[in-house]
Amino acid sequence: MSDIRTLNTTDWGHDSAANRNRVLRNTYWLLALSLLPTVLGAWLGVATGITASLSGGLGLIVFLAGAFGFMFAIEKTKNSAAGVPVLLGFTFFMGLMLSRMIAMVLGFKNGSDLIMTAFAGTAGVFFVMASLASTIKRDLSGMSKWLMVGALAIMIGGIINVFVGSSVGMMVISVMAIGIFSAYMLFDLKQIIDGGETNYISATLALYMDIFNVFQSLLALLGIMGGERD
């Protein structure tokens, strides 16, 4: 057993690397698992039409209250056994909220193709950002404040557009969201790889929101630009 006189300081780097790899591995597993409740929630919403009435201000209130309530609960439970179930409950809720847009897209003749295209596009973005995060050596922490400003601008613009109902506004917001949350994906992955994020539940939540926003924005954009009516 080592004491202070014989401790090899190079072991610290190995331990740190092992911890980072463990967090990254657990994050990927939980992220994959979190997609199952999302799909279930989306399917349930489409099948039952339970979210069909959540339009305009009512839908916005339910979404914001549910999303921020769940995120607060995840933050409080991330270091306990309840953290994973609460996160999975959140992803089910997000799937339920997404079901209204999916139902609208499925109303197009090519709706299924648009959904698969949005899914493939999101997977492609994630693959590119994961590859970049593993090869970029520079510190990206300086991106944080700019990404936050961009995300706030998108949220405010989205809230305004709920009441305005502009297709052009929706397209602009969707393009901005794809760019901002793709960059957020790179930032969050780099944080995990560099050891800046050590809790895999928090890491999963961040990446899940990036993926969700990219997918939702791609789907909205494809629906507006490529939806074919019967």
C-alpha positions as CSV (number, residue, x, y, z in Angstrom):
1,M,0.0,0.0,0.0
2,S,1.4,3.4,-0.9
3,D,2.0,6.2,1.5
4,I,2.9,9.8,0.8
5,R,6.6,9.0,0.3
6,T,6.0,6.3,-2.4
7,L,2.8,7.6,-4.1
8,N,3.3,8.0,-7.8
9,T,1.6,11.2,-8.9
10,T,1.1,9.8,-12.4
11,D,-1.6,7.6,-11.0
12,W,-3.8,10.7,-10.4
13,G,-4.0,11.2,-14.2
14,H,-5.0,7.5,-14.7
15,D,-7.7,7.8,-12.0
16,S,-9.0,11.0,-13.5
17,A,-9.1,9.5,-17.0
18,A,-10.9,6.4,-15.7
19,N,-13.5,8.6,-13.9
20,R,-14.0,10.6,-17.1
21,N,-14.4,7.5,-19.1
22,R,-16.9,6.1,-16.6
23,V,-19.0,9.2,-16.6
24,L,-19.0,9.3,-20.4
25,R,-19.9,5.6,-20.6
26,N,-22.7,5.9,-18.1
27,T,-24.0,9.0,-19.8
28,Y,-24.2,7.2,-23.2
29,W,-26.0,4.3,-21.6
30,L,-28.5,6.5,-19.8
31,L,-29.0,8.7,-22.8
32,A,-29.9,5.6,-24.9
33,L,-32.2,4.4,-22.2
34,S,-33.9,7.9,-21.9
35,L,-35.0,7.7,-25.6
36,L,-37.3,4.7,-24.8
37,P,-39.7,6.7,-22.5
38,T,-39.5,9.5,-25.1
39,V,-40.7,7.2,-27.8
40,L,-43.4,5.8,-25.5
41,G,-44.6,9.2,-24.5
42,A,-44.7,10.3,-28.2
43,W,-46.6,7.2,-29.2
44,L,-49.1,7.5,-26.4
45,G,-49.7,11.2,-27.2
46,V,-50.3,10.4,-30.9
47,A,-52.5,7.4,-30.2
48,T,-54.7,9.0,-27.6
49,G,-54.6,12.6,-28.8
50,I,-54.2,13.7,-25.2
51,T,-52.0,16.7,-26.1
52,A,-54.2,17.8,-29.1
53,S,-55.9,20.5,-27.0
54,L,-52.6,21.9,-25.7
55,S,-52.2,24.7,-28.2
56,G,-51.2,28.3,-27.8
57,G,-50.8,29.7,-24.3
58,L,-52.1,26.6,-22.5
59,G,-49.6,24.3,-24.2
60,L,-46.8,26.8,-23.4
61,I,-47.8,26.9,-19.7
62,V,-48.0,23.1,-19.4
63,F,-44.7,22.6,-21.2
64,L,-42.8,25.2,-19.2
65,A,-44.2,24.2,-15.8
66,G,-43.6,20.5,-16.5
67,A,-40.1,20.9,-18.0
68,F,-38.8,23.3,-15.3
69,G,-40.5,21.3,-12.6
70,F,-38.8,18.0,-13.7
71,M,-35.4,19.7,-14.2
72,F,-35.6,21.1,-10.7
73,A,-36.4,17.6,-9.4
74,I,-33.6,16.1,-11.4
75,E,-31.1,18.6,-10.0
76,K,-32.3,17.7,-6.4
77,T,-32.1,14.0,-6.9
78,K,-29.1,13.6,-9.2
79,N,-26.9,12.2,-6.4
80,S,-29.5,9.7,-5.1
81,A,-31.2,6.5,-6.3
82,A,-34.2,8.5,-7.4
83,G,-32.2,10.5,-10.0
84,V,-32.5,8.0,-12.9
85,P,-36.3,7.4,-12.4
86,V,-37.0,11.1,-12.3
87,L,-34.9,11.7,-15.4
88,L,-36.8,8.9,-17.2
89,G,-40.1,10.5,-16.1
90,F,-38.9,13.8,-17.6
91,T,-38.1,12.1,-20.9
92,F,-41.5,10.5,-21.0
93,F,-43.1,13.9,-20.4
94,M,-41.0,15.4,-23.2
95,G,-42.1,12.7,-25.6
96,L,-45.7,13.4,-24.6
97,M,-45.2,17.1,-25.4
98,L,-43.5,16.3,-28.7
99,S,-46.5,14.1,-29.8
100,R,-48.5,17.1,-30.9
101,M,-45.9,18.1,-33.5
102,I,-45.4,14.5,-34.5
103,A,-49.2,14.1,-35.0
104,M,-49.2,17.2,-37.2
105,V,-46.3,15.9,-39.3
106,L,-47.9,12.5,-39.7
107,G,-50.8,14.4,-41.2
108,F,-48.7,15.0,-44.3
109,K,-48.5,12.4,-47.0
110,N,-44.8,12.0,-46.4
111,G,-45.0,12.5,-42.7
112,S,-43.2,9.2,-41.8
113,D,-40.3,10.0,-44.1
114,L,-40.0,13.5,-42.6
115,I,-39.8,12.0,-39.1
116,M,-37.1,9.5,-40.2
117,T,-35.2,12.2,-41.9
118,A,-35.2,14.4,-38.8
119,F,-34.1,11.4,-36.7
120,A,-31.3,10.6,-39.1
121,G,-30.2,14.2,-39.2
122,T,-30.1,14.4,-35.4
123,A,-28.1,11.2,-35.2
124,G,-25.7,12.6,-37.8
125,V,-25.3,15.9,-35.8
126,F,-24.6,13.9,-32.6
127,F,-22.0,11.7,-34.4
128,V,-20.2,14.8,-35.8
129,M,-20.2,16.6,-32.5
130,A,-19.0,13.5,-30.6
131,S,-16.2,13.1,-33.1
132,L,-15.2,16.8,-32.8
133,A,-15.4,16.7,-29.0
134,S,-13.0,13.8,-28.9
135,T,-10.4,15.4,-31.2
136,I,-10.5,19.1,-30.3
137,K,-7.8,19.9,-27.7
138,R,-8.7,23.5,-26.8
139,D,-10.8,24.5,-23.9
140,L,-14.4,25.4,-25.0
141,S,-15.7,26.7,-21.7
142,G,-15.7,30.2,-23.1
143,M,-18.6,29.2,-25.4
144,S,-20.9,28.9,-22.4
145,K,-22.1,32.5,-22.1
146,W,-22.6,32.9,-25.8
147,L,-24.6,29.7,-26.0
148,M,-26.7,30.7,-23.1
149,V,-27.5,34.1,-24.7
150,G,-28.5,32.2,-27.9
151,A,-30.7,29.7,-26.0
152,L,-32.5,32.6,-24.2
153,A,-33.0,34.4,-27.5
154,I,-34.5,31.2,-29.0
155,M,-36.8,30.7,-26.0
156,I,-38.0,34.2,-26.0
157,G,-38.6,34.1,-29.8
158,G,-40.4,30.8,-29.5
159,I,-42.7,32.2,-26.8
160,I,-43.5,35.2,-28.9
161,N,-44.1,33.1,-32.0
162,V,-46.6,30.9,-30.0
163,F,-48.9,33.9,-30.0
164,V,-47.9,35.3,-33.4
165,G,-48.1,32.0,-35.3
166,S,-45.7,33.0,-38.0
167,S,-44.4,30.2,-40.3
168,V,-41.4,32.4,-41.3
169,G,-40.7,33.1,-37.6
170,M,-40.9,29.3,-36.9
171,M,-38.4,28.6,-39.6
172,V,-36.0,31.3,-38.4
173,I,-36.2,30.0,-34.8
174,S,-35.8,26.4,-35.9
175,V,-32.6,27.2,-37.9
176,M,-31.2,29.1,-35.0
177,A,-32.1,26.3,-32.6
178,I,-30.4,23.7,-34.8
179,G,-27.2,25.8,-34.8
180,I,-27.2,26.7,-31.1
181,F,-28.1,23.3,-29.7
182,S,-25.6,21.5,-32.1
183,A,-22.9,23.8,-30.6
184,Y,-24.3,23.0,-27.1
185,M,-23.9,19.3,-27.9
186,L,-20.3,19.8,-28.7
187,F,-19.8,21.9,-25.6
188,D,-21.5,19.4,-23.3
189,L,-19.7,16.4,-24.7
190,K,-16.4,18.3,-24.3
191,Q,-17.2,19.1,-20.7
192,I,-17.7,15.4,-20.0
193,I,-14.5,14.3,-21.8
194,D,-12.4,17.0,-20.1
195,G,-13.9,16.2,-16.6
196,G,-15.9,19.4,-16.3
197,E,-19.0,17.4,-15.7
198,T,-18.7,14.5,-13.2
199,N,-22.4,13.6,-12.7
200,Y,-23.7,11.3,-15.4
201,I,-27.4,12.2,-14.7
202,S,-26.6,15.9,-15.2
203,A,-24.6,15.1,-18.3
204,T,-27.4,13.0,-19.7
205,L,-30.0,15.7,-19.1
206,A,-27.8,18.3,-20.9
207,L,-27.2,16.0,-23.9
208,Y,-30.8,14.9,-24.0
209,M,-32.0,18.5,-24.2
210,D,-29.5,19.2,-27.0
211,I,-30.8,16.2,-29.0
212,F,-34.4,16.9,-28.3
213,N,-34.1,20.5,-29.4
214,V,-32.2,19.6,-32.6
215,F,-34.7,16.9,-33.5
216,Q,-37.7,19.1,-32.8
217,S,-36.3,22.0,-34.8
218,L,-35.4,19.7,-37.7
219,L,-38.8,18.2,-37.7
220,A,-40.5,21.6,-37.6
221,L,-38.3,22.9,-40.5
222,L,-38.9,19.8,-42.6
223,G,-42.7,20.0,-41.9
224,I,-42.9,23.6,-43.0
225,M,-40.6,23.2,-46.1
226,G,-41.2,19.7,-47.2
227,G,-44.7,18.6,-46.0
228,E,-46.8,17.2,-48.8
229,R,-50.6,17.3,-48.3
230,D,-52.9,14.8,-49.9
